[in-house]
Amino acid sequence: MRRIDIDGLDEAALIDLNARIVERLQFLHHQRTAAALQDIRVGSGVTFEGPGGAMIRGIVIRRNKKTLTVHADDERQWNVSPTLLKLTGSHVLDTFDHGKPDNTDKVVAFPKPDRR
C-alpha cells in the first residue's frame, strides 16, 4: 500500500481529501450491502449478534432498501443490515420461491399472539 504524505497539504487540500475518502468509504459500504442483499430472500433463516453479544435467530420477513426485517424466535422484529446477518441454511417458507430468482416484494404475515 502506498503511503500518502499529508503533512505537506494545506487545509483546503485536506478537506478535499477527507471528502473523497468519505465518498469512497460510502461507495464500498453500499457495494457490500448490495452484495449481501442478493444472497438473502424472504423466508431465509438467519442469525445475527444482538445487543450485549447475544446471538439472535429468526427468519427474514421483509426486504427493505438497506435493511432486512427479521422476525426473531422471541417474537420480536429487528431491522438489520444484511452485512450483519449469517444464513442458517434453512428456508422456512419455500412456498415463496416458485423458481423465481427474486421475490423482493413478498412479505410474510404472522398471526398476532392471543393476548387474553
C-alpha positions as CSV (number, residue, x, y, z in Angstrom):
1,M,0.0,0.0,0.0
2,R,1.3,3.4,-0.9
3,R,1.6,5.9,1.9
4,I,0.3,9.5,1.4
5,D,2.3,12.3,3.0
6,I,-0.4,14.6,4.3
7,D,2.0,16.9,6.2
8,G,2.6,19.0,3.2
9,L,-1.1,19.5,2.4
10,D,-2.9,22.8,3.2
11,E,-6.3,22.9,4.9
12,A,-8.3,23.1,1.6
13,A,-6.4,20.0,0.2
14,L,-7.1,18.1,3.5
15,I,-10.8,19.0,3.4
16,D,-11.0,17.8,-0.3
17,L,-9.1,14.6,0.6
18,N,-11.4,13.9,3.5
19,A,-14.5,14.4,1.3
20,R,-13.1,11.9,-1.3
21,I,-12.2,9.4,1.4
22,V,-15.7,9.6,2.9
23,E,-17.3,9.2,-0.5
24,R,-15.2,6.2,-1.3
25,L,-16.0,4.5,2.0
26,Q,-19.7,5.1,1.5
27,F,-19.4,3.5,-2.0
28,L,-17.6,0.4,-0.6
29,H,-20.3,0.1,2.1
30,H,-23.0,0.3,-0.5
31,Q,-21.4,-2.4,-2.6
32,R,-21.1,-4.7,0.4
33,T,-24.7,-4.1,1.4
34,A,-26.0,-4.8,-2.2
35,A,-23.9,-8.0,-2.5
36,A,-25.2,-9.3,0.9
37,L,-28.8,-8.4,-0.1
38,Q,-28.5,-10.6,-3.2
39,D,-27.9,-13.7,-1.1
40,I,-30.8,-13.3,1.3
41,R,-34.5,-13.9,0.5
42,V,-37.8,-13.5,2.4
43,G,-38.1,-16.7,4.4
44,S,-34.4,-17.3,4.8
45,G,-33.3,-18.4,8.2
46,V,-30.7,-16.1,9.7
47,T,-28.7,-15.3,12.8
48,F,-27.0,-12.1,14.0
49,E,-25.4,-10.7,17.1
50,G,-27.8,-8.6,19.1
51,P,-27.2,-6.2,22.0
52,G,-24.8,-7.5,24.5
53,G,-23.4,-10.1,22.2
54,A,-26.4,-12.4,22.4
55,M,-27.0,-14.5,19.2
56,I,-30.5,-13.9,17.8
57,R,-32.1,-16.4,15.4
58,G,-35.1,-15.7,13.2
59,I,-36.4,-15.5,9.6
60,V,-36.4,-12.7,7.1
61,I,-39.9,-11.4,6.7
62,R,-39.3,-8.2,4.6
63,R,-36.6,-6.8,2.3
64,N,-36.2,-3.1,2.7
65,K,-33.9,-0.8,0.6
66,K,-30.9,-1.0,3.0
67,T,-32.0,-3.4,5.7
68,L,-33.9,-6.7,6.2
69,T,-36.7,-7.1,8.8
70,V,-36.1,-10.3,10.8
71,H,-38.8,-12.0,12.9
72,A,-36.8,-13.4,15.8
73,D,-37.6,-16.6,17.7
74,D,-38.6,-14.5,20.7
75,E,-41.4,-12.8,18.7
76,R,-39.5,-9.5,18.3
77,Q,-38.8,-7.8,15.0
78,W,-35.4,-6.4,14.1
79,N,-34.3,-4.2,11.1
80,V,-30.8,-5.4,10.4
81,S,-28.1,-4.6,7.9
82,P,-27.6,-7.6,5.6
83,T,-23.9,-7.4,6.2
84,L,-24.5,-8.4,9.8
85,L,-26.6,-11.5,9.0
86,K,-25.5,-15.1,8.7
87,L,-27.7,-17.5,6.7
88,T,-28.6,-20.6,8.7
89,G,-29.2,-22.6,5.5
90,S,-32.9,-23.2,6.2
91,H,-35.5,-21.6,4.2
92,V,-38.6,-21.7,6.3
93,L,-41.1,-20.5,3.6
94,D,-40.2,-22.4,0.4
95,T,-43.7,-21.6,-0.9
96,F,-42.4,-18.1,-1.8
97,D,-39.7,-19.4,-4.1
98,H,-41.7,-20.6,-7.1
99,G,-38.5,-20.9,-9.0
100,K,-38.3,-17.1,-9.5
101,P,-34.9,-15.5,-9.0
102,D,-36.1,-12.7,-6.8
103,N,-39.1,-12.1,-4.5
104,T,-38.3,-8.7,-3.1
105,D,-42.0,-7.7,-2.9
106,K,-43.1,-10.5,-0.7
107,V,-43.9,-10.0,3.0
108,V,-44.5,-12.8,5.4
109,A,-47.6,-12.4,7.6
110,F,-47.5,-13.7,11.1
111,P,-50.6,-14.2,13.2
112,K,-51.0,-11.9,16.1
113,P,-50.5,-13.6,19.5
114,D,-53.6,-14.1,21.6
115,R,-53.3,-11.5,24.4
116,R,-56.1,-12.5,26.8
